């Protein structure tokens, strides 16, 4: 059983998005290169696709939770390897690697579907009325 439900995962998504956007300034590694822009772009992207995810904290609910977790996994791997991929490992690598591994760990511990009692409403399915229509 995976310990993180989708509602908690949603909270972590928005926190991680803001943290990634702010990380270059929080951890003082801004040089206006890939070391700065990889986490900023991933943070913005994380917030955007979280808003579009079909879970408790999604707004438009257009992306399945399974697709969302795949995007998180790809983003975590990309973030973790970015210092070596873009060649800024001699300047900074720890925040990228650690936050990437954290993202991967959260994905591996998150349930793939919302709890039934907290499941988002599927707005595409017509509801029965009192007359049975």
C-alpha positions, -999 to 999 in steps of 0.1 A, spaced: 0 0 0 13 34 -10 12 59 19 6 92 0 -29 98 -11 -37 121 -41 -48 150 -19 -15 151 0 3 146 -33 -16 177 -47 -4 198 -17 32 185 -23 29 194 -61 22 231 -54 48 233 -27 74 217 -49 64 239 -78 70 271 -57 102 256 -42 116 248 -77 108 283 -89 125 299 -59 154 274 -55 180 293 -75 176 323 -52 170 303 -20 202 282 -25 221 310 -42 231 294 -75 217 319 -100 239 325 -130 211 328 -156 221 296 -173 205 261 -172 213 257 -135 188 285 -129 162 279 -156 158 241 -154 142 243 -119 123 274 -126 107 260 -158 100 226 -141 84 245 -112 61 265 -135 53 234 -155 45 214 -123 20 240 -111 4 242 -146 -2 204 -150 -12 201 -114 -40 227 -120 -51 204 -150 -50 171 -131 -81 151 -122 -75 150 -84 -87 168 -54 -66 200 -60 -70 201 -97 -90 229 -113 -97 219 -149 -92 181 -143 -81 172 -179 -51 151 -171 -54 116 -154 -36 110 -121 -15 83 -139 -4 108 -165 4 133 -138 26 108 -120 44 100 -152 51 138 -158 63 140 -122 87 110 -127 101 124 -159 105 158 -143 122 143 -113 147 123 -134 154 153 -157 160 176 -127 183 150 -110 205 145 -141 204 181 -153 237 192 -137 255 165 -158 233 169 -188 238 206 -191 274 208 -177 269 229 -146 280 202 -122 311 221 -113 290 251 -102 260 234 -84 245 199 -84 231 192 -49 197 210 -50 190 196 -85 199 160 -75 182 161 -41 149 177 -53 149 153 -83 153 123 -60 126 137 -37 102 141 -66 109 105 -78 104 92 -42 70 110 -39 58 95 -72 68 60 -60 49 64 -28 17 80 -42 -15 61 -49 -25 62 -86 -62 71 -80 -80 93 -55 -98 77 -25 -134 70 -34 -148 94 -7 -125 121 -20 -127 113 -57 -130 143 -80 -163 147 -98 -162 136 -134 -180 164 -151 -183 145 -183 -207 119 -169 -244 130 -168 -260 126 -134 -293 108 -130 -322 131 -119 -350 122 -95 -370 110 -125 -343 86 -135 -332 104 -167 
